[in-house]
Amino acid sequence: MVAPLTFQREARTPGLQFALIAIYAVLTVLVYVYDAAFWVIALLILPTLPALFDLYTNPVSTLTLGATTLDWANGRRHGSLNLADIDHMRFDTRWDFSVRATAILSNKTKQRLPQPCMPPHLSLEQAFQDRGIRVERHHFRVF
């Protein structure tokens, strides 16, 4: 019997808090020291709004790989797969060195695991291999 793999991550991390504080500090300096235009500051604030929303709501992402099922949840999104329905798992390394996992099911459909739910990919690969599920690795594909 293989022990279940459980993973949990919160969006409210010290790195996110530090990044937002640093960005807003720089924007404040731009306003008060360099008298930056309002529309420039507004444009620079826009990309930070999703991170600020995540900091406020703090969604929790989880992944559980049990003996017979793979379950995940990310905020309001959640899903579950029976391991018997998975033909193989495909791990794609992207150009930004992130790894995406996709379950290729027996009926040839694909189910991608949400990125926030992903544990370290080496431990996830090993957990699938321990359960007898074939794992494919693909590096740096353009398409």
TORFI-914603 format. One record per residue (C-alpha): x, y, z. Coordinates in Angstrom, 3 decimals. Each point is the difference from the previous one (the first is absolute). Example, Ala and Ser with C-alpha at 12.3 -4.5 7.8 and 13.67 -1.06 7.14 Angstrom:
<pt c1="12.300" c2="-4.500" c3="7.800"/>
<pt c1="1.370" c2="3.440" c3="-0.660"/>
END
This chain:
<pt c1="0.000" c2="0.000" c3="0.000"/>
<pt c1="1.386" c2="3.379" c3="-1.038"/>
<pt c1="-0.404" c2="2.968" c3="2.333"/>
<pt c1="-2.157" c2="2.814" c3="-1.392"/>
<pt c1="1.699" c2="3.119" c3="-1.308"/>
<pt c1="-1.599" c2="3.187" c3="1.328"/>
<pt c1="0.972" c2="3.539" c3="-0.909"/>
<pt c1="-1.433" c2="3.329" c3="1.130"/>
<pt c1="0.965" c2="3.572" c3="-0.900"/>
<pt c1="-1.452" c2="3.340" c3="1.054"/>
<pt c1="0.107" c2="3.064" c3="-2.242"/>
<pt c1="0.924" c2="2.315" c3="2.875"/>
<pt c1="3.757" c2="-0.477" c3="0.127"/>
<pt c1="2.778" c2="2.226" c3="1.330"/>
<pt c1="1.388" c2="0.289" c3="-3.534"/>
<pt c1="-3.285" c2="1.376" c3="-1.320"/>
<pt c1="-0.274" c2="2.435" c3="2.885"/>
<pt c1="3.578" c2="1.216" c3="-0.492"/>
<pt c1="-0.470" c2="0.389" c3="-3.760"/>
<pt c1="-3.159" c2="2.073" c3="0.391"/>
<pt c1="1.583" c2="2.200" c3="2.684"/>
<pt c1="3.054" c2="0.557" c3="-2.199"/>
<pt c1="-2.070" c2="0.834" c3="-3.085"/>
<pt c1="-2.253" c2="2.415" c3="1.866"/>
<pt c1="3.042" c2="1.611" c3="1.666"/>
<pt c1="1.585" c2="0.619" c3="-3.406"/>
<pt c1="-3.277" c2="1.402" c3="-1.336"/>
<pt c1="-0.287" c2="2.285" c3="3.031"/>
<pt c1="3.533" c2="1.288" c3="-0.634"/>
<pt c1="-0.920" c2="0.613" c3="-3.645"/>
<pt c1="-3.011" c2="2.081" c3="1.084"/>
<pt c1="1.583" c2="2.070" c3="2.765"/>
<pt c1="3.603" c2="0.365" c3="-1.180"/>
<pt c1="-0.325" c2="-0.003" c3="-3.770"/>
<pt c1="-3.576" c2="1.336" c3="-0.249"/>
<pt c1="-1.079" c2="-2.834" c3="-2.290"/>
<pt c1="-3.238" c2="0.389" c3="-1.923"/>
<pt c1="-3.091" c2="-1.600" c3="1.475"/>
<pt c1="-0.735" c2="-2.050" c3="-3.107"/>
<pt c1="3.527" c2="-1.474" c3="0.018"/>
<pt c1="-0.368" c2="-1.092" c3="3.630"/>
<pt c1="-3.471" c2="-1.403" c3="-0.735"/>
<pt c1="1.397" c2="-2.066" c3="-2.882"/>
<pt c1="2.802" c2="-1.298" c3="2.219"/>
<pt c1="-2.466" c2="-0.927" c3="2.780"/>
<pt c1="-2.300" c2="-2.005" c3="-2.294"/>
<pt c1="2.242" c2="-3.113" c3="-0.257"/>
<pt c1="0.209" c2="-0.194" c3="3.803"/>
<pt c1="-3.763" c2="-0.222" c3="0.551"/>
<pt c1="-0.273" c2="-3.813" c3="-0.416"/>
<pt c1="2.821" c2="-0.484" c3="2.517"/>
<pt c1="-1.672" c2="2.433" c3="2.384"/>
<pt c1="-3.265" c2="-1.937" c3="-0.362"/>
<pt c1="1.814" c2="-3.282" c3="0.747"/>
<pt c1="1.599" c2="1.594" c3="3.044"/>
<pt c1="-3.435" c2="1.073" c3="1.242"/>
<pt c1="-1.927" c2="-3.228" c3="-0.702"/>
<pt c1="2.882" c2="-2.440" c3="0.654"/>
<pt c1="-1.267" c2="-2.947" c3="-2.080"/>
<pt c1="1.381" c2="-3.367" c3="1.081"/>
<pt c1="1.135" c2="-2.487" c3="-2.645"/>
<pt c1="0.157" c2="-3.703" c3="0.834"/>
<pt c1="0.915" c2="-3.216" c3="-1.763"/>
<pt c1="-0.498" c2="-3.495" c3="1.408"/>
<pt c1="1.237" c2="-3.096" c3="-1.793"/>
<pt c1="-1.501" c2="-2.969" c3="1.781"/>
<pt c1="0.005" c2="-3.708" c3="-0.731"/>
<pt c1="-2.865" c2="0.235" c3="-2.526"/>
<pt c1="-0.706" c2="3.689" c3="-0.663"/>
<pt c1="1.668" c2="3.274" c3="-0.886"/>
<pt c1="-1.800" c2="2.992" c3="1.540"/>
<pt c1="0.813" c2="3.691" c3="-0.291"/>
<pt c1="-1.549" c2="3.320" c3="0.944"/>
<pt c1="1.009" c2="3.559" c3="-0.805"/>
<pt c1="-2.303" c2="2.673" c3="1.357"/>
<pt c1="-3.391" c2="-0.837" c3="-1.507"/>
<pt c1="1.428" c2="-2.442" c3="-2.555"/>
<pt c1="0.243" c2="-3.627" c3="0.998"/>
<pt c1="0.280" c2="-3.326" c3="-1.701"/>
<pt c1="0.475" c2="-3.682" c3="0.510"/>
<pt c1="1.235" c2="-2.887" c3="-2.120"/>
<pt c1="0.050" c2="-3.731" c3="0.591"/>
<pt c1="3.516" c2="-1.307" c3="-0.466"/>
<pt c1="-1.424" c2="-2.900" c3="-2.010"/>
<pt c1="-1.179" c2="2.532" c3="-2.621"/>
<pt c1="3.485" c2="1.498" c3="-0.482"/>
<pt c1="1.975" c2="-1.491" c3="-2.887"/>
<pt c1="3.128" c2="2.038" c3="0.793"/>
<pt c1="1.158" c2="3.311" c3="1.430"/>
<pt c1="1.795" c2="2.525" c3="-2.152"/>
<pt c1="2.376" c2="2.538" c3="1.567"/>
<pt c1="0.949" c2="2.932" c3="-2.263"/>
<pt c1="2.859" c2="2.317" c3="0.917"/>
<pt c1="-0.733" c2="3.485" c3="-1.337"/>
<pt c1="2.427" c2="2.704" c3="-1.085"/>
<pt c1="-0.376" c2="1.707" c3="3.388"/>
<pt c1="1.091" c2="-3.312" c3="1.618"/>
<pt c1="-3.438" c2="-0.613" c3="1.504"/>
<pt c1="-1.349" c2="-3.535" c3="-0.310"/>
<pt c1="-3.580" c2="-0.680" c3="-1.081"/>
<pt c1="-1.656" c2="-3.338" c3="0.666"/>
<pt c1="-2.685" c2="-1.456" c3="-2.230"/>
<pt c1="-1.899" c2="-3.227" c3="0.589"/>
<pt c1="-0.556" c2="-1.861" c3="-3.268"/>
<pt c1="-3.074" c2="-2.134" c3="0.608"/>
<pt c1="-0.785" c2="-3.395" c3="-1.493"/>
<pt c1="-2.582" c2="1.580" c3="-2.333"/>
<pt c1="2.796" c2="2.304" c3="-1.346"/>
<pt c1="-1.384" c2="3.160" c3="1.625"/>
<pt c1="2.317" c2="2.265" c3="1.960"/>
<pt c1="-0.401" c2="1.483" c3="3.460"/>
<pt c1="2.577" c2="2.619" c3="1.000"/>
<pt c1="0.751" c2="0.459" c3="3.670"/>
<pt c1="-0.225" c2="3.662" c3="1.080"/>
<pt c1="3.440" c2="1.525" c3="0.535"/>
<pt c1="-0.628" c2="1.216" c3="3.584"/>
<pt c1="-0.852" c2="-3.587" c3="1.029"/>
<pt c1="3.297" c2="-1.416" c3="-1.212"/>
<pt c1="2.410" c2="-1.359" c3="2.612"/>
<pt c1="3.684" c2="-0.297" c3="-0.934"/>
<pt c1="-0.141" c2="-1.914" c3="-3.270"/>
<pt c1="2.632" c2="-2.604" c3="0.882"/>
<pt c1="-1.955" c2="-1.190" c3="3.037"/>
<pt c1="-3.235" c2="-0.050" c3="-2.017"/>
<pt c1="1.651" c2="-2.006" c3="-2.794"/>
<pt c1="1.352" c2="-2.503" c3="2.523"/>
<pt c1="-3.428" c2="-0.322" c3="1.654"/>
<pt c1="-1.614" c2="-0.809" c3="-3.362"/>
<pt c1="2.716" c2="-2.526" c3="-0.814"/>
<pt c1="-0.475" c2="-1.633" c3="3.427"/>
<pt c1="-3.656" c2="-0.506" c3="-0.926"/>
<pt c1="0.874" c2="-1.633" c3="-3.331"/>
<pt c1="-0.946" c2="2.957" c3="-2.192"/>
<pt c1="2.305" c2="0.695" c3="-2.923"/>
<pt c1="1.606" c2="3.468" c3="-0.015"/>
<pt c1="1.209" c2="1.848" c3="-3.116"/>
<pt c1="2.369" c2="2.976" c3="0.107"/>
<pt c1="0.075" c2="2.660" c3="-2.733"/>
<pt c1="2.422" c2="2.914" c3="0.124"/>
<pt c1="-0.318" c2="3.446" c3="-1.583"/>
<pt c1="-2.613" c2="-0.544" c3="-2.655"/>
<pt c1="-1.003" c2="3.023" c3="-2.039"/>
<pt c1="-3.442" c2="-1.330" c3="-1.004"/>
END
